[in-house]
Amino acid sequence: MPYDKSLDVESFKETKEFEGSRISVGVFSYNGGEMKIQISRENQNANEEWRFAKLGRLTKDEAKEVVPIMMKAVESIG
């Protein structure tokens, strides 16, 4: 069965911007299923457009900013 965006319900989302990139933490439930945390990175290109990128590794500074957001996401799940 192909992915259907209309079945993907977002209940929490917060984004933190860094120099040239931003990291988003969200809580989603697909088709009424279990709520799950999604973490994604976007990088800004030369035209200042945001492009999805593999999250990969976090710097210490990124982790310090993102971990508290992840804790908020966990609390939002209940």
C-alpha positions in Angstrom: 0.0 0.0 0.0 1.6 3.3 -1.0 2.1 6.2 1.5 -0.9 8.5 1.8 -0.1 11.9 3.3 -3.8 12.4 4.3 -3.4 9.5 6.8 -0.3 11.0 8.5 -1.5 13.0 11.4 0.9 15.5 13.0 0.3 16.2 16.7 3.5 18.1 17.6 6.2 19.9 15.6 9.0 22.2 16.6 11.9 23.4 14.5 15.3 24.8 15.6 17.4 26.8 13.1 21.1 26.8 13.0 23.6 28.4 10.6 22.6 27.1 7.2 20.4 24.3 8.5 17.4 23.5 10.6 16.3 20.4 12.5 12.6 19.6 13.1 11.2 17.3 15.7 7.7 16.1 15.2 5.2 13.5 16.5 3.1 11.7 13.9 0.6 8.9 13.8 -0.1 7.1 10.5 -3.5 5.7 9.8 -4.5 5.8 13.5 -1.4 3.8 14.5 1.1 4.4 17.3 2.5 7.9 17.7 6.1 8.1 16.7 8.8 10.8 16.9 10.4 12.0 13.6 13.6 14.0 13.5 14.6 15.6 10.2 17.2 18.0 8.9 16.9 20.6 6.1 19.9 22.5 4.6 19.7 25.9 3.0 21.2 26.0 -0.5 22.8 29.0 -2.3 19.3 30.3 -3.3 18.3 30.2 0.3 15.8 27.4 -0.4 15.4 24.6 2.2 16.2 21.1 1.0 15.7 17.8 2.9 19.0 16.1 4.0 19.8 13.0 5.9 20.0 13.8 9.6 23.1 11.8 10.2 25.1 13.1 13.1 24.5 16.1 15.4 27.1 18.5 16.7 27.3 19.1 20.4 25.5 22.4 20.0 22.8 20.9 17.9 22.2 18.1 20.4 22.0 20.6 23.3 19.2 22.4 21.4 17.4 19.4 20.0 17.3 17.1 23.0 15.0 19.4 25.1 12.7 19.5 22.0 12.7 15.7 21.8 11.7 15.6 25.5 8.8 17.9 24.8 7.8 15.5 22.0 7.9 12.5 24.3 5.8 14.4 26.9 3.2 15.2 24.1 2.8 11.5 23.5 1.7 11.0 27.1 
